[in-house]
């Protein structure tokens, strides 16, 4: 009966055979074998790794932050809007756009209908939500006085403008007085950055303007232009804070 070999001796014999073959192939083959051990199967990424890196769907807060209006097929400046200022009891005031400048003849005719006017173009402003100065003017005393309480609007108050299914929320940040007898003052009112003629706008802003007739008359100033505008206008300036679908 032939002698038996322990089972553990088999790997030794096989290892010796492999070493002999590598030696026959030359020293480079032997070195390469030692430097490149086989990758153990345990390093294969588990099947769940890819799923774990998939981003989750945005929550309500993310969806609001990412919202932007659909591409405007026309000129947003020519689109009618509505203006609401809760602190002044103003709700849904119609704003009619026209090509011109604040309180010119066409603009005054629009205001005389009891609505607000919004000039645009080379001498006017931009549309709702657009970068630049969205100008809105309306009467304080005549034609129903839609902006009668505008002077009481304070810093931090909210202004809502709705146009094309989108609601733009502005926050009042400044108050200024415009003189119709000083070109510099008019330029500041109508500037793309309110109060800073020539500056390049980087954010959407709004200027809401109405007459200061009671204040001027109280000071004995009865001057008016050809359209009946007193010397001074009261302007409330705001900055766009939020854009969302209209409720």
VOGU-3710 file (C-alpha; in Angstrom, 3 decimals, decimal comma):
1> xxxxxxxxxx> 0,000/0,000/0,000  1,595/3,351/-1,071  2,394/5,863/1,666  -0,311/8,513/2,339  0,423/12,290/2,158  -1,116/14,785/4,514  -3,667/17,084/2,730  -1,797/20,195/3,856  1,261/19,185/1,842  -0,559/19,696/-1,513
11> xxxxxxxxxx> -0,395/23,520/-1,489  3,340/23,319/-0,816  3,881/21,137/-3,858  1,697/23,417/-6,048  3,459/26,526/-4,787  6,810/24,988/-5,682  5,573/24,250/-9,208  4,349/27,841/-9,710  7,707/29,203/-8,512  9,554/26,995/-10,970
21> xxxxxxxxxx> 7,399/28,196/-13,877  7,902/31,888/-13,002  11,658/31,358/-12,759  11,654/29,839/-16,238  9,881/32,949/-17,622  12,536/35,285/-16,235  12,890/37,637/-13,265  10,438/40,255/-14,630  7,535/37,846/-14,620  8,283/36,828/-11,062
31> xxxxxxxxxx> 8,444/40,462/-9,952  5,184/41,288/-11,721  3,405/38,464/-10,001  4,519/39,662/-6,574  3,509/43,319/-7,273  -0,002/42,602/-8,566  -1,846/40,333/-6,172  -5,384/39,402/-7,133  -8,089/41,807/-5,922  -10,095/40,084/-3,237
41> xxxxxxxxxx> -13,800/39,716/-4,004  -14,660/41,501/-0,758  -13,680/44,908/-2,281  -16,527/44,796/-4,841  -18,961/47,653/-3,960  -22,251/46,405/-2,564  -25,274/46,680/-4,818  -26,876/49,311/-2,543  -24,108/51,937/-3,021  -25,598/53,514/-6,184
51> xxxxxxxxxx> -29,060/53,777/-4,638  -27,679/55,551/-1,581  -26,243/58,387/-3,719  -29,514/59,110/-5,569  -30,735/62,595/-4,499  -34,088/62,714/-2,812  -36,972/64,717/-4,262  -36,991/68,391/-3,163  -39,248/69,278/-0,292  -41,692/72,215/-0,316
61> xxxxxxxxxx> -39,023/74,751/0,708  -36,685/73,659/-2,089  -39,493/73,739/-4,644  -40,370/77,327/-3,698  -36,759/78,451/-3,922  -36,319/76,847/-7,346  -39,536/78,254/-8,846  -39,234/80,617/-11,777  -41,939/81,878/-14,146  -42,260/80,274/-17,552
71> xxxxxxxxxx> -40,532/81,994/-20,438  -42,486/85,107/-21,432  -43,647/84,833/-25,054  -43,790/88,635/-25,311  -42,525/91,729/-23,532  -43,228/91,455/-19,788  -43,245/95,251/-19,603  -46,450/95,402/-21,660  -48,390/92,996/-19,444  -51,050/94,404/-17,118
81> xxxxxxxxxx> -50,728/93,596/-13,430  -52,456/94,221/-10,126  -51,012/95,935/-7,067  -51,876/95,195/-3,441  -50,460/96,898/-0,339  -52,134/95,353/2,725  -50,845/98,002/5,158  -52,509/100,752/3,064  -55,757/98,877/2,396  -54,943/98,616/-1,316
91> xxxxxxxxxx> -56,090/95,389/-2,951  -56,017/94,432/-6,619  -55,361/97,907/-8,028  -55,111/97,591/-11,802  -51,742/98,674/-13,226  -51,757/99,628/-16,930  -48,399/99,696/-18,746  -47,601/102,260/-21,429  -44,509/103,472/-23,246  -43,445/106,785/-21,750
101> xxxxxxxxxx> -42,275/108,290/-18,485  -43,768/108,948/-15,062  -46,729/111,349/-14,988  -46,501/112,421/-18,622  -49,671/113,114/-20,650  -50,455/109,456/-21,553  -49,672/108,349/-18,009  -51,896/111,011/-16,462  -54,787/109,975/-18,708  -54,465/106,418/-17,447
111> xxxxxxxxxx> -54,423/107,607/-13,833  -57,495/109,739/-14,477  -59,408/106,485/-15,036  -58,840/105,553/-11,396  -56,130/102,963/-12,064  -52,342/102,981/-11,826  -49,954/103,608/-14,708  -46,611/101,920/-15,333  -44,270/103,580/-17,864  -41,645/101,562/-19,713
121> xxxxxxxxxx> -39,150/102,132/-22,488  -36,107/104,382/-22,851  -37,578/106,945/-20,441  -39,487/104,507/-18,261  -38,945/101,349/-16,258  -39,231/97,572/-16,461  -42,026/95,079/-15,912  -43,048/93,256/-12,721  -40,281/91,062/-11,313  -37,695/92,194/-13,846
131> xxxxxxxxxx> -34,274/93,463/-12,825  -34,432/97,252/-12,693  -37,061/99,759/-11,554  -40,747/98,839/-11,931  -42,458/102,253/-11,826  -46,081/102,589/-10,683  -47,945/105,892/-10,371  -51,550/106,680/-9,387  -53,613/109,557/-8,010  -53,846/110,244/-4,324
141> xxxxxxxxxx> -56,802/112,649/-4,280  -58,663/112,543/-7,620  -60,137/109,641/-9,618  -61,081/107,815/-6,437  -57,678/108,371/-4,810  -56,367/104,786/-5,097  -53,051/105,734/-3,424  -54,512/108,072/-0,791  -52,805/106,163/2,039  -49,467/105,547/0,333
151> xxxxxxxxxx> -47,584/108,033/2,580  -48,414/105,839/5,602  -46,682/102,794/4,106  -43,611/102,075/6,208  -40,275/100,338/5,735  -40,684/96,559/5,934  -44,257/96,630/4,592  -45,199/94,173/1,875  -46,225/95,005/-1,691  -47,762/92,283/-3,856
161> xxxxxxxxxx> -47,763/92,497/-7,649  -49,543/89,821/-9,677  -49,042/89,360/-13,418  -49,297/86,402/-15,780  -50,066/83,870/-13,047  -47,075/84,935/-10,958  -47,042/86,854/-7,668  -44,069/89,091/-6,889  -43,540/90,079/-3,270  -41,622/93,300/-2,656
171> xxxxxxxxxx> -40,495/94,757/0,658  -40,504/98,531/1,141  -36,979/99,640/1,982  -36,925/103,421/1,412  -39,005/106,579/1,055  -38,006/109,576/-1,044  -39,539/112,808/-2,310  -39,314/113,699/-5,998  -39,379/117,312/-7,200  -40,909/117,907/-10,625
181> xxxxxxxxxx> -38,979/121,168/-10,807  -35,564/119,517/-10,538  -34,352/117,345/-13,395  -31,852/115,591/-11,147  -34,648/114,565/-8,799  -36,731/113,220/-11,688  -33,714/111,302/-13,001  -33,264/109,709/-9,583  -36,900/108,616/-9,478  -36,807/107,066/-12,948
191> xxxxxxxxxx> -33,337/105,519/-12,706  -32,874/101,769/-13,136  -31,532/101,838/-9,580  -33,844/104,275/-7,759  -31,930/107,308/-6,551  -28,747/106,395/-8,447  -28,897/107,497/-12,109  -26,459/105,653/-14,346  -25,972/102,693/-12,018  -26,395/99,186/-13,419
201> xxxxxxxxxx> -29,240/97,335/-11,682  -28,591/93,937/-10,145  -31,975/93,297/-8,535  -35,674/93,800/-9,167  -37,063/96,915/-7,479  -40,301/98,900/-7,442  -41,090/102,611/-7,090  -44,677/103,488/-6,188  -45,381/107,196/-6,558  -48,243/109,570/-5,800
211> xxxxxxxxxx> -48,687/113,304/-5,365  -47,714/115,312/-2,300  -50,423/117,935/-2,942  -51,639/118,228/0,680  -48,086/118,602/1,976  -47,150/121,165/-0,713  -50,298/123,233/-0,135  -49,750/123,152/3,612  -46,363/124,768/2,966  -47,873/127,380/0,642
221> xxxxxxxxxx> -46,491/125,728/-2,491  -49,229/125,778/-5,161  -47,029/125,206/-8,199  -48,161/122,537/-10,685  -47,152/121,406/-14,148  -49,273/121,238/-17,314  -50,810/117,919/-16,159  -51,736/119,333/-12,754  -48,950/117,502/-10,925  -47,746/119,394/-7,850
231> xxxxxxxxxx> -44,056/119,993/-7,395  -43,476/117,013/-5,147  -44,246/113,314/-5,371  -43,996/110,803/-2,518  -42,184/107,646/-3,583  -42,059/104,301/-1,809  -39,213/102,071/-2,977  -39,143/98,306/-2,555  -36,961/95,295/-3,334  -38,202/91,962/-4,706
241> xxxxxxx> -38,065/89,301/-1,984  -40,102/86,398/-3,371  -41,496/85,032/-6,630  -44,171/82,361/-6,600  -47,249/81,169/-8,496  -50,194/83,476/-7,838  -52,634/82,056/-5,291
//
